[in-house]
Amino acid sequence: MSTQSGPEGEGLDPSLSAVMSERRQLMNLAYRLLGSLADAEDVVQETYARWYTMSRAEQEAIGSPGGWLTTVASRICLDLLGSARARRESYVGEWIPEPLPDHSEWITGRSGGLTADPADRVTLDESVNMAFLVVLESMTPAERVAFILHDVFRYTFAEVAEIVGRSPAACRQLASSARRRIRTSQASATPAAQRAAIVRSFKEAWEAKDINALIGLLDPAATTIADGGGLVSARLSPVEGGEKVARLLVNLARRVPSLTILERTVNGQPGLVAQEESGTVSVLAFDVADGRITHIWAVRNPEKLRSWTG
C-alpha cells in the first residue's frame, strides 16, 4: 500500500521514524474524511495509541507500518462518520466543515497558541476547498471513504476493499457514485486570480455597505450558510437569493461598525476573516461561477475557529 513520508522523525530509530513519518499523511486523510481538525487529531492519536499497544514482535511482523496505520485510521474514520450523522441531526443550525488557514497563517489553539507541528498541517489542494468538502458531506460514509482513498490518495480498489470491508467491485461502485455527486455539484473552474479579485471586490463593497455592488457580485440564486453551532448567533437556515444575501450583509455591517474584514486563504482559496476586538468571529469561504459568487459559507462556531486565533 503506497504511503507518503516526510522528514518527521529523522534521527530516530529507523522503525520508529518510519511510523512517525506517516503523521502528516494520516492528518491529510482524516481531515478530508471528517471535515474537522479536532476529530482528525483525535483519530491520529487513537491510531498511534493502537500501534503502541502492540508488542515489538507484533509491530515487526507488520510488513508495511504505513499501510497498517492508514487502514486503522480509515476504519476509525468510517466508524466516526456513521456516528457523526446522528450527532449532526441534533446540531443547532447548519453544520459546515471546519475551515483551514493557509500554512503561513496556521495557529493552533490546542497548544497555547504555539505554531503547529508541521506534521499536523493539512496539505491544501482542490480536495479541501469548502465546496468540495460540503459535497463530501452528502455522501454515505462508505462512499466518502472509498472515493477519498482511491481518487485523492490513489489507493487501488483492492486496497480500499481491505479497509472498507467490501469487495473491490463494490468499492469501485461506491467511488463511481461519489464521483457523480462531485461532477453534478461542480461549476466550471474559475481562475485563481479572478476568484481573488471577486472576493476582494466583495470585501470592499461589504465594507462600503454598497448593496448594489454586492448584488452585482452575487449570483441571483446565491446562497449563504452560517454555522454557529448553537454557541453564537447565526441564521439557522440558509439565506437564498443574491439580494437577500446582500441586504443581510449590509445590515450586519451597520449593526457591528467595529467589524474588521481581512483577506485570507481559506481551505486553499481566497476567503475572508471577520474580526472584532475579541478576535476572529467568522471565517468566510466562497464558491464562484461565471464571474459571480454562488455560495458563501460563514463559520462562526468558536470551536471551529481555534486555528484562526492569531
C-alpha positions as CSV (number, residue, x, y, z in Angstrom):
1,M,0.0,0.0,0.0
2,S,1.5,3.3,-1.0
3,T,2.1,6.0,1.6
4,Q,3.7,9.4,1.7
5,S,6.7,10.0,4.0
6,G,8.2,13.2,5.3
7,P,11.2,14.4,7.3
8,E,9.5,13.9,10.7
9,G,11.3,11.5,12.9
10,E,14.8,11.9,11.4
11,G,17.4,10.8,13.8
12,L,15.1,8.3,15.5
13,D,15.2,4.5,15.4
14,P,14.5,3.6,11.7
15,S,11.4,1.6,12.6
16,L,10.1,4.4,14.8
17,S,11.0,7.0,12.2
18,A,9.0,5.1,9.5
19,V,5.9,5.1,11.7
20,M,6.1,8.7,12.8
21,S,6.7,9.9,9.2
22,E,3.2,8.9,8.4
23,R,1.6,11.5,10.7
24,R,1.1,14.1,8.0
25,Q,-0.4,11.5,5.7
26,L,-2.8,10.4,8.4
27,M,-3.9,14.0,9.2
28,N,-4.4,14.8,5.5
29,L,-6.6,11.7,5.2
30,A,-8.6,12.1,8.4
31,Y,-9.4,15.8,7.8
32,R,-10.8,15.0,4.3
33,L,-12.8,12.2,5.7
34,L,-14.2,14.0,8.7
35,G,-14.1,17.7,7.9
36,S,-12.9,18.5,11.4
37,L,-9.4,19.2,12.5
38,A,-10.2,18.3,16.1
39,D,-11.6,15.0,15.1
40,A,-8.7,14.3,12.7
41,E,-6.3,14.9,15.5
42,D,-8.2,12.5,17.7
43,V,-8.1,9.9,15.0
44,V,-4.4,10.2,14.5
45,Q,-3.8,9.9,18.3
46,E,-6.0,6.9,18.5
47,T,-4.3,5.3,15.6
48,Y,-0.8,5.7,17.1
49,A,-2.2,4.5,20.5
50,R,-3.2,1.3,18.9
51,W,0.2,0.9,17.3
52,Y,2.0,1.3,20.6
53,T,-0.2,-1.1,22.5
54,M,1.2,-3.9,20.3
55,S,4.3,-5.7,21.3
56,R,7.5,-5.1,19.5
57,A,7.2,-8.6,17.9
58,E,3.7,-7.8,16.7
59,Q,4.9,-4.5,15.2
60,E,7.8,-6.1,13.5
61,A,5.5,-8.7,11.9
62,I,3.7,-5.9,10.0
63,G,5.3,-5.6,6.6
64,S,4.0,-2.1,5.9
65,P,3.6,0.0,9.0
66,G,2.3,3.0,6.9
67,G,-0.3,0.8,5.3
68,W,-1.3,-0.6,8.7
69,L,-1.7,2.9,10.1
70,T,-3.7,4.1,7.2
71,T,-6.0,1.1,7.4
72,V,-6.6,1.7,11.1
73,A,-7.2,5.4,10.7
74,S,-9.6,4.9,7.8
75,R,-11.6,2.4,9.8
76,I,-11.8,4.7,12.8
77,C,-13.0,7.5,10.5
78,L,-15.6,5.2,8.9
79,D,-17.0,4.5,12.4
80,L,-17.0,8.1,13.3
81,L,-18.7,9.1,10.0
82,G,-21.6,6.8,11.0
83,S,-22.0,8.3,14.4
84,A,-21.4,11.9,13.0
85,R,-24.7,11.6,11.0
86,A,-26.6,11.1,14.2
87,R,-24.8,13.9,16.0
88,R,-25.5,16.3,13.3
89,E,-29.2,15.7,13.4
90,S,-29.1,17.3,16.8
91,Y,-26.7,20.0,15.8
92,V,-28.1,23.5,16.2
93,G,-28.4,25.1,12.8
94,E,-26.3,24.3,9.8
95,W,-23.1,22.2,10.0
96,I,-20.1,23.4,7.9
97,P,-16.7,21.7,7.8
98,E,-14.0,23.3,9.9
99,P,-12.1,26.0,7.8
100,L,-8.4,25.7,7.4
101,P,-6.0,28.7,7.2
102,D,-3.0,28.8,4.9
103,H,0.2,27.2,6.3
104,S,1.7,30.6,6.9
105,E,-1.3,31.7,8.9
106,W,-1.6,28.4,10.8
107,I,-2.0,28.8,14.6
108,T,-3.4,26.1,16.8
109,G,-5.4,27.0,19.8
110,R,-5.0,23.5,21.3
111,S,-1.3,24.1,22.3
112,G,-1.5,27.5,23.9
113,G,-1.2,29.5,20.6
114,L,2.1,27.9,19.5
115,T,2.8,27.3,15.9
116,A,1.5,23.9,15.0
117,D,3.8,20.9,14.4
118,P,4.4,20.7,10.6
119,A,3.2,17.1,10.8
120,D,-0.2,18.3,11.8
121,R,-0.6,20.6,8.8
122,V,-3.1,19.6,6.2
123,T,-1.9,19.9,2.7
124,L,-4.1,22.3,0.8
125,D,-5.3,21.3,-2.6
126,E,-8.6,21.2,-4.5
127,S,-9.7,18.3,-2.3
128,V,-10.0,20.5,0.7
129,N,-11.8,23.5,-0.7
130,M,-15.1,24.2,1.0
131,A,-17.3,23.4,-1.9
132,F,-15.7,20.0,-2.3
133,L,-15.9,19.2,1.4
134,V,-19.6,20.2,1.5
135,V,-20.4,17.7,-1.3
136,L,-18.5,15.0,0.6
137,E,-20.9,15.6,3.5
138,S,-23.8,14.4,1.2
139,M,-22.1,11.1,0.7
140,T,-22.6,7.9,2.7
141,P,-19.6,7.0,4.9
142,A,-18.6,4.2,2.6
143,E,-18.8,6.4,-0.5
144,R,-16.7,9.0,1.1
145,V,-14.0,6.7,2.3
146,A,-13.8,4.8,-1.0
147,F,-13.7,8.0,-3.0
148,I,-11.1,9.8,-0.9
149,L,-8.8,6.7,-0.6
150,H,-9.0,6.0,-4.4
151,D,-9.4,9.3,-6.1
152,V,-7.5,11.6,-3.8
153,F,-4.9,9.3,-2.2
154,R,-4.6,6.9,-5.2
155,Y,-5.1,3.6,-3.3
156,T,-6.1,0.7,-5.5
157,F,-9.6,-0.7,-5.2
158,A,-8.1,-3.9,-3.8
159,E,-6.5,-1.8,-1.0
160,V,-9.7,0.2,-0.4
161,A,-11.7,-3.1,-0.2
162,E,-9.4,-4.3,2.6
163,I,-10.0,-1.1,4.5
164,V,-13.8,-0.7,3.9
165,G,-14.6,-4.4,4.3
166,R,-16.3,-4.8,0.9
167,S,-15.3,-6.3,-2.4
168,P,-13.1,-4.3,-4.9
169,A,-16.1,-4.2,-7.3
170,A,-18.4,-2.7,-4.6
171,C,-15.7,-0.1,-3.7
172,R,-15.4,0.8,-7.4
173,Q,-19.2,1.4,-7.5
174,L,-19.0,3.5,-4.3
175,A,-16.3,5.7,-5.7
176,S,-18.2,6.0,-9.0
177,S,-21.3,7.1,-7.2
178,A,-19.3,9.7,-5.2
179,R,-17.7,10.9,-8.4
180,R,-21.1,11.5,-10.0
181,R,-22.1,13.6,-7.0
182,I,-18.9,15.7,-7.4
183,R,-19.5,16.2,-11.1
184,T,-23.1,17.2,-10.6
185,S,-22.3,19.8,-8.0
186,Q,-19.2,21.3,-9.5
187,A,-19.4,24.5,-11.5
188,S,-16.9,25.5,-14.2
189,A,-13.5,26.3,-12.7
190,T,-12.7,29.9,-12.0
191,P,-9.1,31.1,-12.4
192,A,-7.4,31.8,-9.1
193,A,-6.7,35.4,-10.0
194,Q,-10.3,36.1,-11.0
195,R,-11.6,34.4,-7.9
196,A,-9.3,36.5,-5.7
197,A,-10.4,39.7,-7.5
198,I,-14.1,38.9,-7.0
199,V,-13.6,38.2,-3.3
200,R,-11.6,41.4,-2.9
201,S,-14.4,43.4,-4.6
202,F,-16.9,41.7,-2.3
203,K,-14.9,42.8,0.7
204,E,-14.7,46.4,-0.5
205,A,-18.4,46.5,-1.3
206,W,-19.3,45.0,2.1
207,E,-17.1,47.5,4.0
208,A,-18.7,50.3,2.0
209,K,-22.2,48.9,2.7
210,D,-22.8,49.2,-1.0
211,I,-25.8,47.0,-1.5
212,N,-25.9,47.5,-5.3
213,A,-22.3,46.5,-5.7
214,L,-22.9,43.4,-3.6
215,I,-25.9,42.4,-5.6
216,G,-23.8,42.8,-8.7
217,L,-21.1,40.4,-7.4
218,L,-23.6,37.8,-6.2
219,D,-25.4,35.3,-8.4
220,P,-29.1,35.9,-8.3
221,A,-29.5,32.5,-6.8
222,A,-26.6,32.9,-4.3
223,T,-26.9,31.1,-1.0
224,T,-25.2,31.9,2.3
225,I,-25.0,29.3,5.1
226,A,-23.8,30.2,8.6
227,D,-22.6,27.7,11.3
228,G,-22.8,29.0,14.9
229,G,-23.2,25.6,16.5
230,G,-25.7,27.0,18.9
231,L,-22.8,28.8,20.7
232,V,-23.1,32.1,18.9
233,S,-25.8,33.9,16.9
234,A,-26.2,32.6,13.4
235,R,-29.0,32.0,10.9
236,L,-30.4,28.5,11.5
237,S,-31.3,28.0,7.8
238,P,-29.7,29.1,4.6
239,V,-30.4,32.6,3.1
240,E,-31.2,32.3,-0.6
241,G,-31.2,34.9,-3.3
242,G,-28.5,37.4,-4.1
243,E,-30.4,40.5,-3.0
244,K,-31.4,38.9,0.3
245,V,-27.8,37.9,1.0
246,A,-26.6,41.4,0.1
247,R,-29.1,43.0,2.5
248,L,-28.2,40.6,5.3
249,L,-24.5,41.6,4.9
250,V,-25.2,45.3,4.8
251,N,-27.4,45.1,7.9
252,L,-24.7,43.2,9.7
253,A,-22.1,45.8,8.8
254,R,-24.4,48.5,10.2
255,R,-25.0,46.6,13.4
256,V,-21.3,45.9,14.0
257,P,-19.4,49.0,12.8
258,S,-16.2,47.8,14.5
259,L,-16.1,44.7,12.3
260,T,-12.8,44.3,10.5
261,I,-12.7,42.3,7.3
262,L,-9.4,40.7,6.3
263,E,-8.4,38.8,3.1
264,R,-7.2,35.3,4.0
265,T,-6.6,32.0,2.4
266,V,-9.5,29.6,3.5
267,N,-9.1,26.0,2.5
268,G,-6.6,26.9,-0.2
269,Q,-8.8,29.6,-1.8
270,P,-9.4,33.3,-1.4
271,G,-11.6,33.9,1.6
272,L,-12.4,36.5,4.3
273,V,-12.0,36.6,8.1
274,A,-14.2,38.9,10.2
275,Q,-12.7,40.2,13.4
276,E,-13.9,42.2,16.4
277,E,-11.9,43.3,19.4
278,S,-12.4,39.8,20.9
279,G,-10.6,38.2,17.9
280,T,-11.9,36.2,14.9
281,V,-15.6,35.9,14.9
282,S,-16.3,34.4,11.5
283,V,-14.4,32.8,8.6
284,L,-16.0,33.0,5.1
285,A,-15.4,30.7,2.2
286,F,-16.7,31.3,-1.3
287,D,-17.7,29.4,-4.4
288,V,-17.6,31.3,-7.7
289,A,-19.0,30.5,-11.1
290,D,-19.3,32.6,-14.2
291,G,-17.8,35.6,-12.5
292,R,-20.3,35.7,-9.6
293,I,-20.4,34.4,-6.1
294,T,-22.8,31.4,-5.8
295,H,-22.2,30.3,-2.3
296,I,-20.9,31.8,1.0
297,W,-20.1,29.6,3.9
298,A,-19.7,31.5,7.2
299,V,-18.2,29.6,10.1
300,R,-19.0,31.3,13.4
301,N,-18.8,28.3,15.8
302,P,-15.9,29.3,18.0
303,E,-14.9,25.7,18.4
304,K,-14.1,25.6,14.7
305,L,-12.1,28.9,14.8
306,R,-9.3,27.8,17.1
307,S,-6.8,27.7,14.2
308,W,-7.7,31.4,13.4
309,T,-7.0,32.9,16.8
310,G,-3.8,34.6,15.7
